[in-house]
Amino acid sequence: MRRLGLRARVTAAFAVGALLLSALMALVSYELVRRSLLEERERTAVRAAYFDAAVVRTGLDTDRPDVYEVLRSLDTGGSRRALVHREGRWYARTADEGPSAAVPAGLVAMVAAGEPAVQRVRVDGQPALLVGLPLSESTGYYEITSLRELEQTIQVLALALTVVAMTVAGSGAALGWYATRHGLRPLTAVADAAEKIAAGDVTARLAPGTDPDLARLSTSFNRMVDQVAERIERDRRFAADVSHELRSPLQTLSAAASVLARRREHLDERTATAAGLVVDEVTRFEHLVDDLIELARSDRPAQREPVDVVALARRVCRAQALPESLVRPEPAATALWSVDPRRVEQVLVNLLDNAVRYGGGPVAVRLSRAGGSGVVEVDDAGPGVPPADREVVFDRFVRGRAAHARAGGDGTGLGLALVAQHAAAHGGRAAVGDRPGGGARFRVELPGALP
């Protein structure tokens, strides 16, 4: 039960409770009705037996009584059978019937002792009611009443009550499902809003007037989202403002660095080396500022539109001075993708740049589909990514194969973080694994990209 969801548990509880209650009511009703029918039938059979016994007593009160004729004069119908035990001999309506084995010896002894007796027996496998009445010291009258129709009625009653119990249990399950569906609707709305917010849509809100009992929850949730949205927007704006403000002094440094770079041949070896370091760090600083600006913009939801991703991938390869033959689309992935072109282009640029810097160069850019998701894979010829580093490699400011090394290298450590951010903006994810034949394979899934 703990593995089931809340809706399944509540539905099961409703069904079990309804089943137990209906089963209890069915058992009580069955027993009461069964007992009432049996008692009524027994009273009717005893009254009929007393009436027939009086007729038999009158018929036998002659000088030469004909027991068979007296029994044939009884109107017993098809459900009753009359017997007379007289002076150790059994009589029935016809002489061919002979003695009856259906009459227990104990009941015969009670009747012979002058006491009326009633007992339920089975005759030829069928239920019956046996009534024994003393007529004289040597004569006893017995009447067997069939209970077959009553037993069939009770069986139909049991079947009907069982069907009712199962129907009530099913109705209880339906009621539980309906109740949980409507009862959990506010939680579903909260979950949907949380998923949208996690995907970057901070405009998602709950309708405060849907349920008066949940107004406080809706108001608190919306207030929390407002605060989160304000903080995200403030942080994004701060990062964008800082990066923008860094551009002016950075352009000055870049101009000065370019002057140093042009005059390196006229400088002594030590000064030339220092100038080269300055030029490299300024270039890296420029890339870092560009990535920070892109990272600040990546928190917003993806702006999807139809895009020819195959042509986009080939254009990116040309811009990176790489052969277009690296792009290998599957036939199912040649249709237009519903994606954010700017983000997908940035994903391809960063993955190809990562392959050039750390992976020995790209081997292939694969475009495929998985259900309704578009899949972008970039293979490289490098040493691969160790399993322990495959999650943290997408963290910010992580560079190279050593996932926790934050110094050295010429990258900014934000390239793969941007890839993961762009994938998340589409509701997807980025991952890395081993390429068959060696190297790494970076995979980006974009749900809803293909019809």
C-alpha positions in Angstrom: 0.0 0.0 0.0 2.9 2.4 0.7 4.0 2.1 -2.9 0.7 3.2 -4.2 -0.2 6.8 -4.7 -2.5 8.8 -2.5 -5.4 8.5 -4.9 -5.0 4.8 -5.2 -4.8 4.3 -1.5 -7.9 6.4 -0.8 -9.8 4.6 -3.6 -8.8 1.3 -2.2 -9.8 2.3 1.3 -13.2 3.4 0.0 -13.6 0.1 -1.9 -12.5 -2.0 1.1 -14.7 -0.1 3.5 -17.7 -0.3 1.2 -17.1 -4.0 0.7 -16.8 -4.8 4.4 -19.9 -2.8 5.2 -21.9 -4.3 2.4 -20.7 -7.8 3.2 -21.7 -7.3 6.9 -25.1 -6.0 5.9 -25.5 -8.8 3.4 -24.7 -11.5 5.9 -27.0 -10.0 8.5 -29.8 -9.6 6.0 -29.2 -13.1 4.6 -29.3 -14.7 8.1 -32.4 -12.8 9.1 -34.3 -13.5 5.9 -33.2 -17.1 5.9 -34.3 -17.7 9.5 -37.6 -15.9 8.9 -38.4 -18.0 5.8 -37.4 -21.3 7.5 -39.5 -20.4 10.6 -42.5 -19.5 8.5 -42.2 -22.6 6.4 -41.8 -24.7 9.6 -45.0 -23.1 11.1 -46.9 -23.8 7.9 -45.7 -27.4 7.8 -46.5 -28.1 11.4 -50.1 -26.6 11.0 -50.6 -28.7 7.9 -49.2 -31.8 9.7 -51.6 -31.3 12.6 -54.6 -30.9 10.2 -53.6 -34.0 8.3 -52.9 -36.0 11.5 -56.5 -35.1 12.7 -57.9 -36.5 9.4 -55.8 -39.7 9.7 -56.9 -40.1 13.3 -60.5 -39.8 12.3 -60.0 -42.3 9.4 -58.3 -44.8 11.6 -61.0 -44.6 14.4 -63.0 -47.5 12.8 -63.3 -51.2 13.4 -61.4 -52.1 10.2 -59.4 -49.1 9.1 -57.7 -49.1 5.7 -54.5 -47.1 6.3 -53.6 -46.8 2.7 -57.0 -45.5 1.8 -56.9 -43.0 4.6 -53.5 -41.7 3.5 -54.7 -41.4 -0.1 -57.6 -39.2 1.1 -55.1 -36.6 2.3 -54.6 -33.5 0.1 -50.8 -33.2 0.5 -50.0 -31.9 -3.0 -46.6 -32.5 -4.5 -44.5 -31.0 -1.7 -45.6 -33.2 1.2 -45.4 -36.8 1.9 -47.5 -38.6 4.6 -46.3 -41.7 6.5 -47.9 -43.7 9.3 -46.1 -46.0 11.7 -48.6 -48.4 13.2 -47.8 -51.4 15.3 -44.2 -51.5 14.0 -45.2 -51.2 10.4 -44.8 -48.3 8.0 -47.6 -47.2 5.7 -47.5 -44.7 2.8 -50.0 -43.6 0.1 -49.1 -46.7 -1.9 -48.0 -50.1 -0.7 -45.0 -49.9 -3.1 -43.3 -47.1 -1.2 -42.5 -49.3 1.8 -40.7 -48.1 4.9 -39.0 -44.7 4.8 -35.3 -44.5 5.7 -35.7 -40.7 5.9 -37.2 -40.9 9.4 -34.5 -41.0 12.0 -34.9 -43.6 14.7 -34.5 -41.0 17.5 -37.5 -39.1 16.2 -39.5 -42.3 15.9 -38.7 -43.0 19.5 -39.8 -39.6 20.6 -43.2 -39.9 18.8 -43.7 -43.4 20.2 -43.2 -41.9 23.6 -46.1 -39.5 23.0 -44.1 -36.3 22.1 -44.4 -34.3 18.9 -41.1 -33.8 17.1 -39.8 -31.6 14.2 -36.5 -32.1 12.5 -34.8 -31.0 9.2 -33.6 -33.9 7.2 -32.4 -34.7 3.6 -34.4 -37.0 1.4 -32.7 -38.2 -1.7 -30.2 -35.4 -1.4 -32.9 -32.7 -1.1 -33.7 -30.7 2.1 -37.0 -31.5 3.8 -38.8 -30.9 7.1 -40.0 -33.9 9.0 -42.9 -33.5 11.5 -43.9 -36.4 13.7 -47.1 -36.5 15.7 -48.3 -39.3 18.0 -51.9 -40.6 17.2 -52.1 -43.3 19.8 -49.8 -45.6 21.8 -49.1 -47.7 18.8 -49.6 -45.2 16.0 -47.6 -42.3 14.8 -48.1 -39.9 12.0 -45.2 -38.4 10.0 -45.2 -35.8 7.3 -42.2 -34.9 5.1 -42.4 -31.4 3.6 -39.9 -30.6 0.8 -37.8 -27.5 1.3 -36.3 -27.6 -2.2 -38.0 -24.4 -3.4 -37.1 -22.6 -0.2 -33.5 -23.6 -0.6 -33.5 -22.3 -4.1 -35.0 -19.1 -2.9 -32.3 -18.7 -0.3 -29.6 -19.4 -2.9 -31.0 -16.7 -5.2 -31.1 -14.4 -2.2 -27.5 -15.2 -1.4 -26.5 -14.5 -5.0 -28.4 -11.3 -5.1 -26.9 -10.1 -1.8 -23.4 -11.0 -3.1 -24.0 -9.0 -6.3 -25.2 -6.1 -4.2 -22.2 -6.3 -2.0 -19.8 -6.3 -5.0 -21.8 -3.4 -6.6 -21.6 -1.4 -3.4 -17.8 -2.1 -3.3 -17.4 -0.9 -6.9 -19.6 2.1 -6.1 -17.4 2.8 -3.1 -14.3 2.6 -5.3 -15.9 5.0 -7.8 -16.8 7.3 -5.0 -13.3 7.2 -3.6 -11.8 7.9 -7.0 -14.2 10.8 -7.6 -13.6 12.2 -4.2 -9.8 12.0 -4.5 -9.9 13.4 -8.0 -11.8 16.5 -6.8 -10.0 16.6 -3.4 -6.6 16.4 -5.0 -7.3 18.8 -7.8 -5.8 21.7 -5.8 -2.7 19.6 -5.2 -2.5 18.8 -8.9 -2.7 22.5 -9.7 0.1 23.1 -7.2 2.2 20.4 -8.8 1.5 21.7 -12.3 2.5 25.2 -11.3 5.6 23.9 -9.5 6.6 22.0 -12.7 6.2 25.2 -14.8 8.2 27.2 -12.3 10.9 24.6 -12.3 11.0 24.8 -16.1 11.6 28.5 -15.9 8.0 29.8 -16.2 7.8 32.0 -13.1 4.5 33.5 -14.3 2.6 30.4 -13.2 0.1 31.1 -10.4 -2.8 29.4 -8.6 -6.3 30.7 -8.9 -7.1 32.0 -5.4 -10.9 31.8 -5.7 -11.3 28.2 -6.7 -11.8 26.8 -3.2 -12.5 28.9 -0.1 -10.9 26.3 2.1 -7.7 26.4 0.1 -7.6 30.2 -0.3 -4.7 30.5 2.2 -2.7 27.8 0.4 -3.2 29.5 -3.0 -2.4 33.0 -1.6 0.8 31.7 0.2 1.9 29.8 -2.8 1.4 32.8 -5.1 3.2 35.1 -2.7 6.1 32.6 -2.5 6.3 32.4 -6.3 6.2 36.2 -6.5 9.2 36.4 -4.1 11.1 33.7 -6.0 10.4 35.4 -9.3 11.5 38.8 -7.9 14.7 37.2 -6.6 15.4 35.4 -9.9 14.8 38.6 -11.9 16.9 40.6 -9.5 19.8 38.1 -9.7 19.4 37.9 -13.5 19.4 41.6 -13.8 22.4 41.9 -11.5 24.4 39.4 -13.5 23.4 41.1 -16.7 24.2 44.6 -15.4 27.6 43.5 -14.0 28.5 41.8 -17.2 27.4 44.8 -19.2 29.3 47.1 -17.0 32.4 45.0 -17.5 32.3 45.3 -21.2 33.6 48.9 -21.3 36.8 48.3 -19.3 37.1 44.9 -20.9 37.1 46.5 -24.4 39.8 48.9 -23.2 41.9 45.9 -21.9 41.3 44.1 -25.1 42.5 47.0 -27.2 45.6 47.4 -24.9 46.2 43.6 -25.1 46.0 43.7 -28.9 48.6 46.4 -28.9 50.8 44.3 -26.7 50.2 41.3 -28.9 51.3 43.2 -32.0 54.5 44.5 -30.3 55.5 41.1 -28.8 58.3 40.7 -31.3 59.9 43.9 -30.2 59.8 43.0 -26.5 62.3 41.0 -24.6 61.5 37.4 -23.9 60.2 37.9 -20.3 58.0 40.8 -21.2 56.7 39.0 -24.3 55.7 36.1 -22.1 53.9 38.3 -19.7 52.2 40.1 -22.6 51.0 36.8 -24.0 49.5 35.8 -20.6 47.7 39.1 -20.4 46.3 38.6 -23.9 45.1 35.1 -23.1 43.5 36.1 -19.9 41.7 39.1 -21.4 40.4 36.8 -24.2 39.2 34.3 -21.6 37.7 37.2 -19.6 35.7 38.2 -22.7 34.4 34.7 -23.1 33.5 34.6 -19.5 31.5 37.8 -19.6 29.7 36.6 -22.8 28.8 33.3 -21.0 27.6 35.1 -17.9 25.3 37.3 -20.0 24.0 34.2 -21.8 23.5 32.4 -18.5 21.5 35.3 -17.2 19.2 35.1 -20.2 18.9 31.3 -20.1 16.6 31.3 -17.0 13.6 32.3 -19.2 11.3 29.8 -20.9 12.2 28.5 -24.4 10.6 30.5 -27.2 9.7 27.6 -29.5 9.2 27.9 -33.3 9.6 25.6 -36.3 13.3 25.1 -37.0 15.2 23.1 -39.6 17.7 21.7 -37.1 19.7 19.8 -39.7 20.4 23.0 -41.6 21.1 24.8 -38.3 23.6 22.1 -37.3 25.4 22.3 -40.6 25.5 26.1 -40.3 27.1 25.8 -36.9 29.7 23.4 -38.2 30.7 25.8 -40.9 30.9 28.7 -38.4 33.2 26.5 -36.3 35.4 25.6 -39.3 34.3 22.0 -39.1 33.1 19.8 -42.0 29.3 19.7 -42.6 29.7 15.9 -43.0 29.8 15.6 -39.2 26.0 16.2 -39.2 24.3 12.8 -39.4 20.5 13.1 -39.2 18.2 10.1 -39.0 15.3 10.0 -41.5 12.8 10.5 -38.7 14.5 13.6 -37.5 14.6 15.6 -40.7 11.3 17.3 -40.1 11.0 20.8 -38.6 11.6 20.8 -34.8 9.6 23.0 -32.5 12.5 24.5 -30.5 14.1 27.7 -29.5 16.6 28.3 -32.4 18.9 30.5 -30.3 19.2 28.0 -27.5 19.7 25.0 -29.8 22.4 26.9 -31.7 24.1 27.7 -28.4 23.9 24.0 -27.4 25.6 22.9 -30.6 28.2 25.6 -30.4 29.1 24.7 -26.8 29.2 21.0 -27.4 31.4 21.3 -30.5 33.7 23.7 -28.7 33.9 21.3 -25.7 34.8 18.5 -28.1 37.5 20.6 -29.7 39.0 21.8 -26.4 38.8 18.6 -24.3 37.6 15.7 -26.5 40.2 15.5 -29.3 37.8 17.0 -31.8 34.2 16.1 -32.7 33.5 12.9 -34.6 29.8 13.2 -35.3 26.7 15.3 -34.7 23.7 13.0 -34.5 20.1 14.2 -34.8 17.4 11.6 -34.0 14.1 11.3 -32.2 12.9 9.4 -29.2 9.1 9.4 -29.2 8.1 13.0 -29.4 11.5 14.2 -28.2 14.3 15.5 -30.4 17.8 14.2 -29.5 21.1 16.0 -30.2 24.2 13.9 -29.7 27.8 15.0 -30.2 30.6 12.4 -30.2 34.2 13.2 -29.7 37.5 11.3 -30.0 38.8 12.1 -26.5 39.4 10.0 -23.4 35.8 10.2 -22.3 34.3 11.4 -19.1 34.8 9.2 -15.9 31.5 7.9 -14.5 32.0 9.7 -11.2 32.2 13.1 -13.1 29.2 12.6 -15.5 26.8 14.5 -13.3 29.0 17.4 -12.0 30.5 18.1 -15.4 27.3 20.1 -16.1 27.8 22.2 -13.0 28.9 25.8 -13.4 32.7 26.6 -13.4 33.7 23.0 -13.9 36.3 22.5 -16.7 38.1 19.7 -18.3 38.1 16.0 -17.3 38.8 16.8 -13.7 35.3 17.8 -12.6 36.4 19.5 -9.5 39.4 21.3 -10.9 38.5 25.0 -11.1 41.9 26.4 -12.2 43.8 26.0 -15.4 42.6 25.5 -18.9 41.3 28.1 -21.4 37.6 27.6 -20.9 35.2 29.5 -18.7 33.6 26.5 -17.1 30.1 27.6 -18.1 29.8 26.0 -21.5 28.2 22.7 -20.4 26.3 24.4 -17.7 24.6 26.5 -20.4 23.9 23.3 -22.4 22.1 21.8 -19.4 20.3 25.1 -18.8 19.0 25.3 -22.4 17.9 21.7 -22.3 16.0 22.4 -19.0 14.3 25.4 -20.6 12.8 22.9 -23.2 11.8 20.5 -20.4 14.6 18.1 -21.2 18.0 17.2 -19.9 21.6 16.9 -20.8 23.8 13.8 -20.2 27.1 12.3 -21.1 28.1 8.6 -21.7 30.6 6.5 -23.6 30.8 6.5 -27.3 31.0 3.0 -28.9 34.6 2.7 -30.0 36.0 5.2 -27.5 35.4 8.8 -26.6 32.5 10.6 -25.0 28.9 11.1 -26.3 27.0 14.2 -25.1 23.3 13.8 -25.4 20.6 16.5 -25.2 16.9 15.6 -25.2 14.3 18.2 -26.1 10.8 16.9 -25.3 7.9 18.0 -27.6 10.3 19.0 -30.4 8.8 16.6 -32.9 5.1 15.7 -33.6 
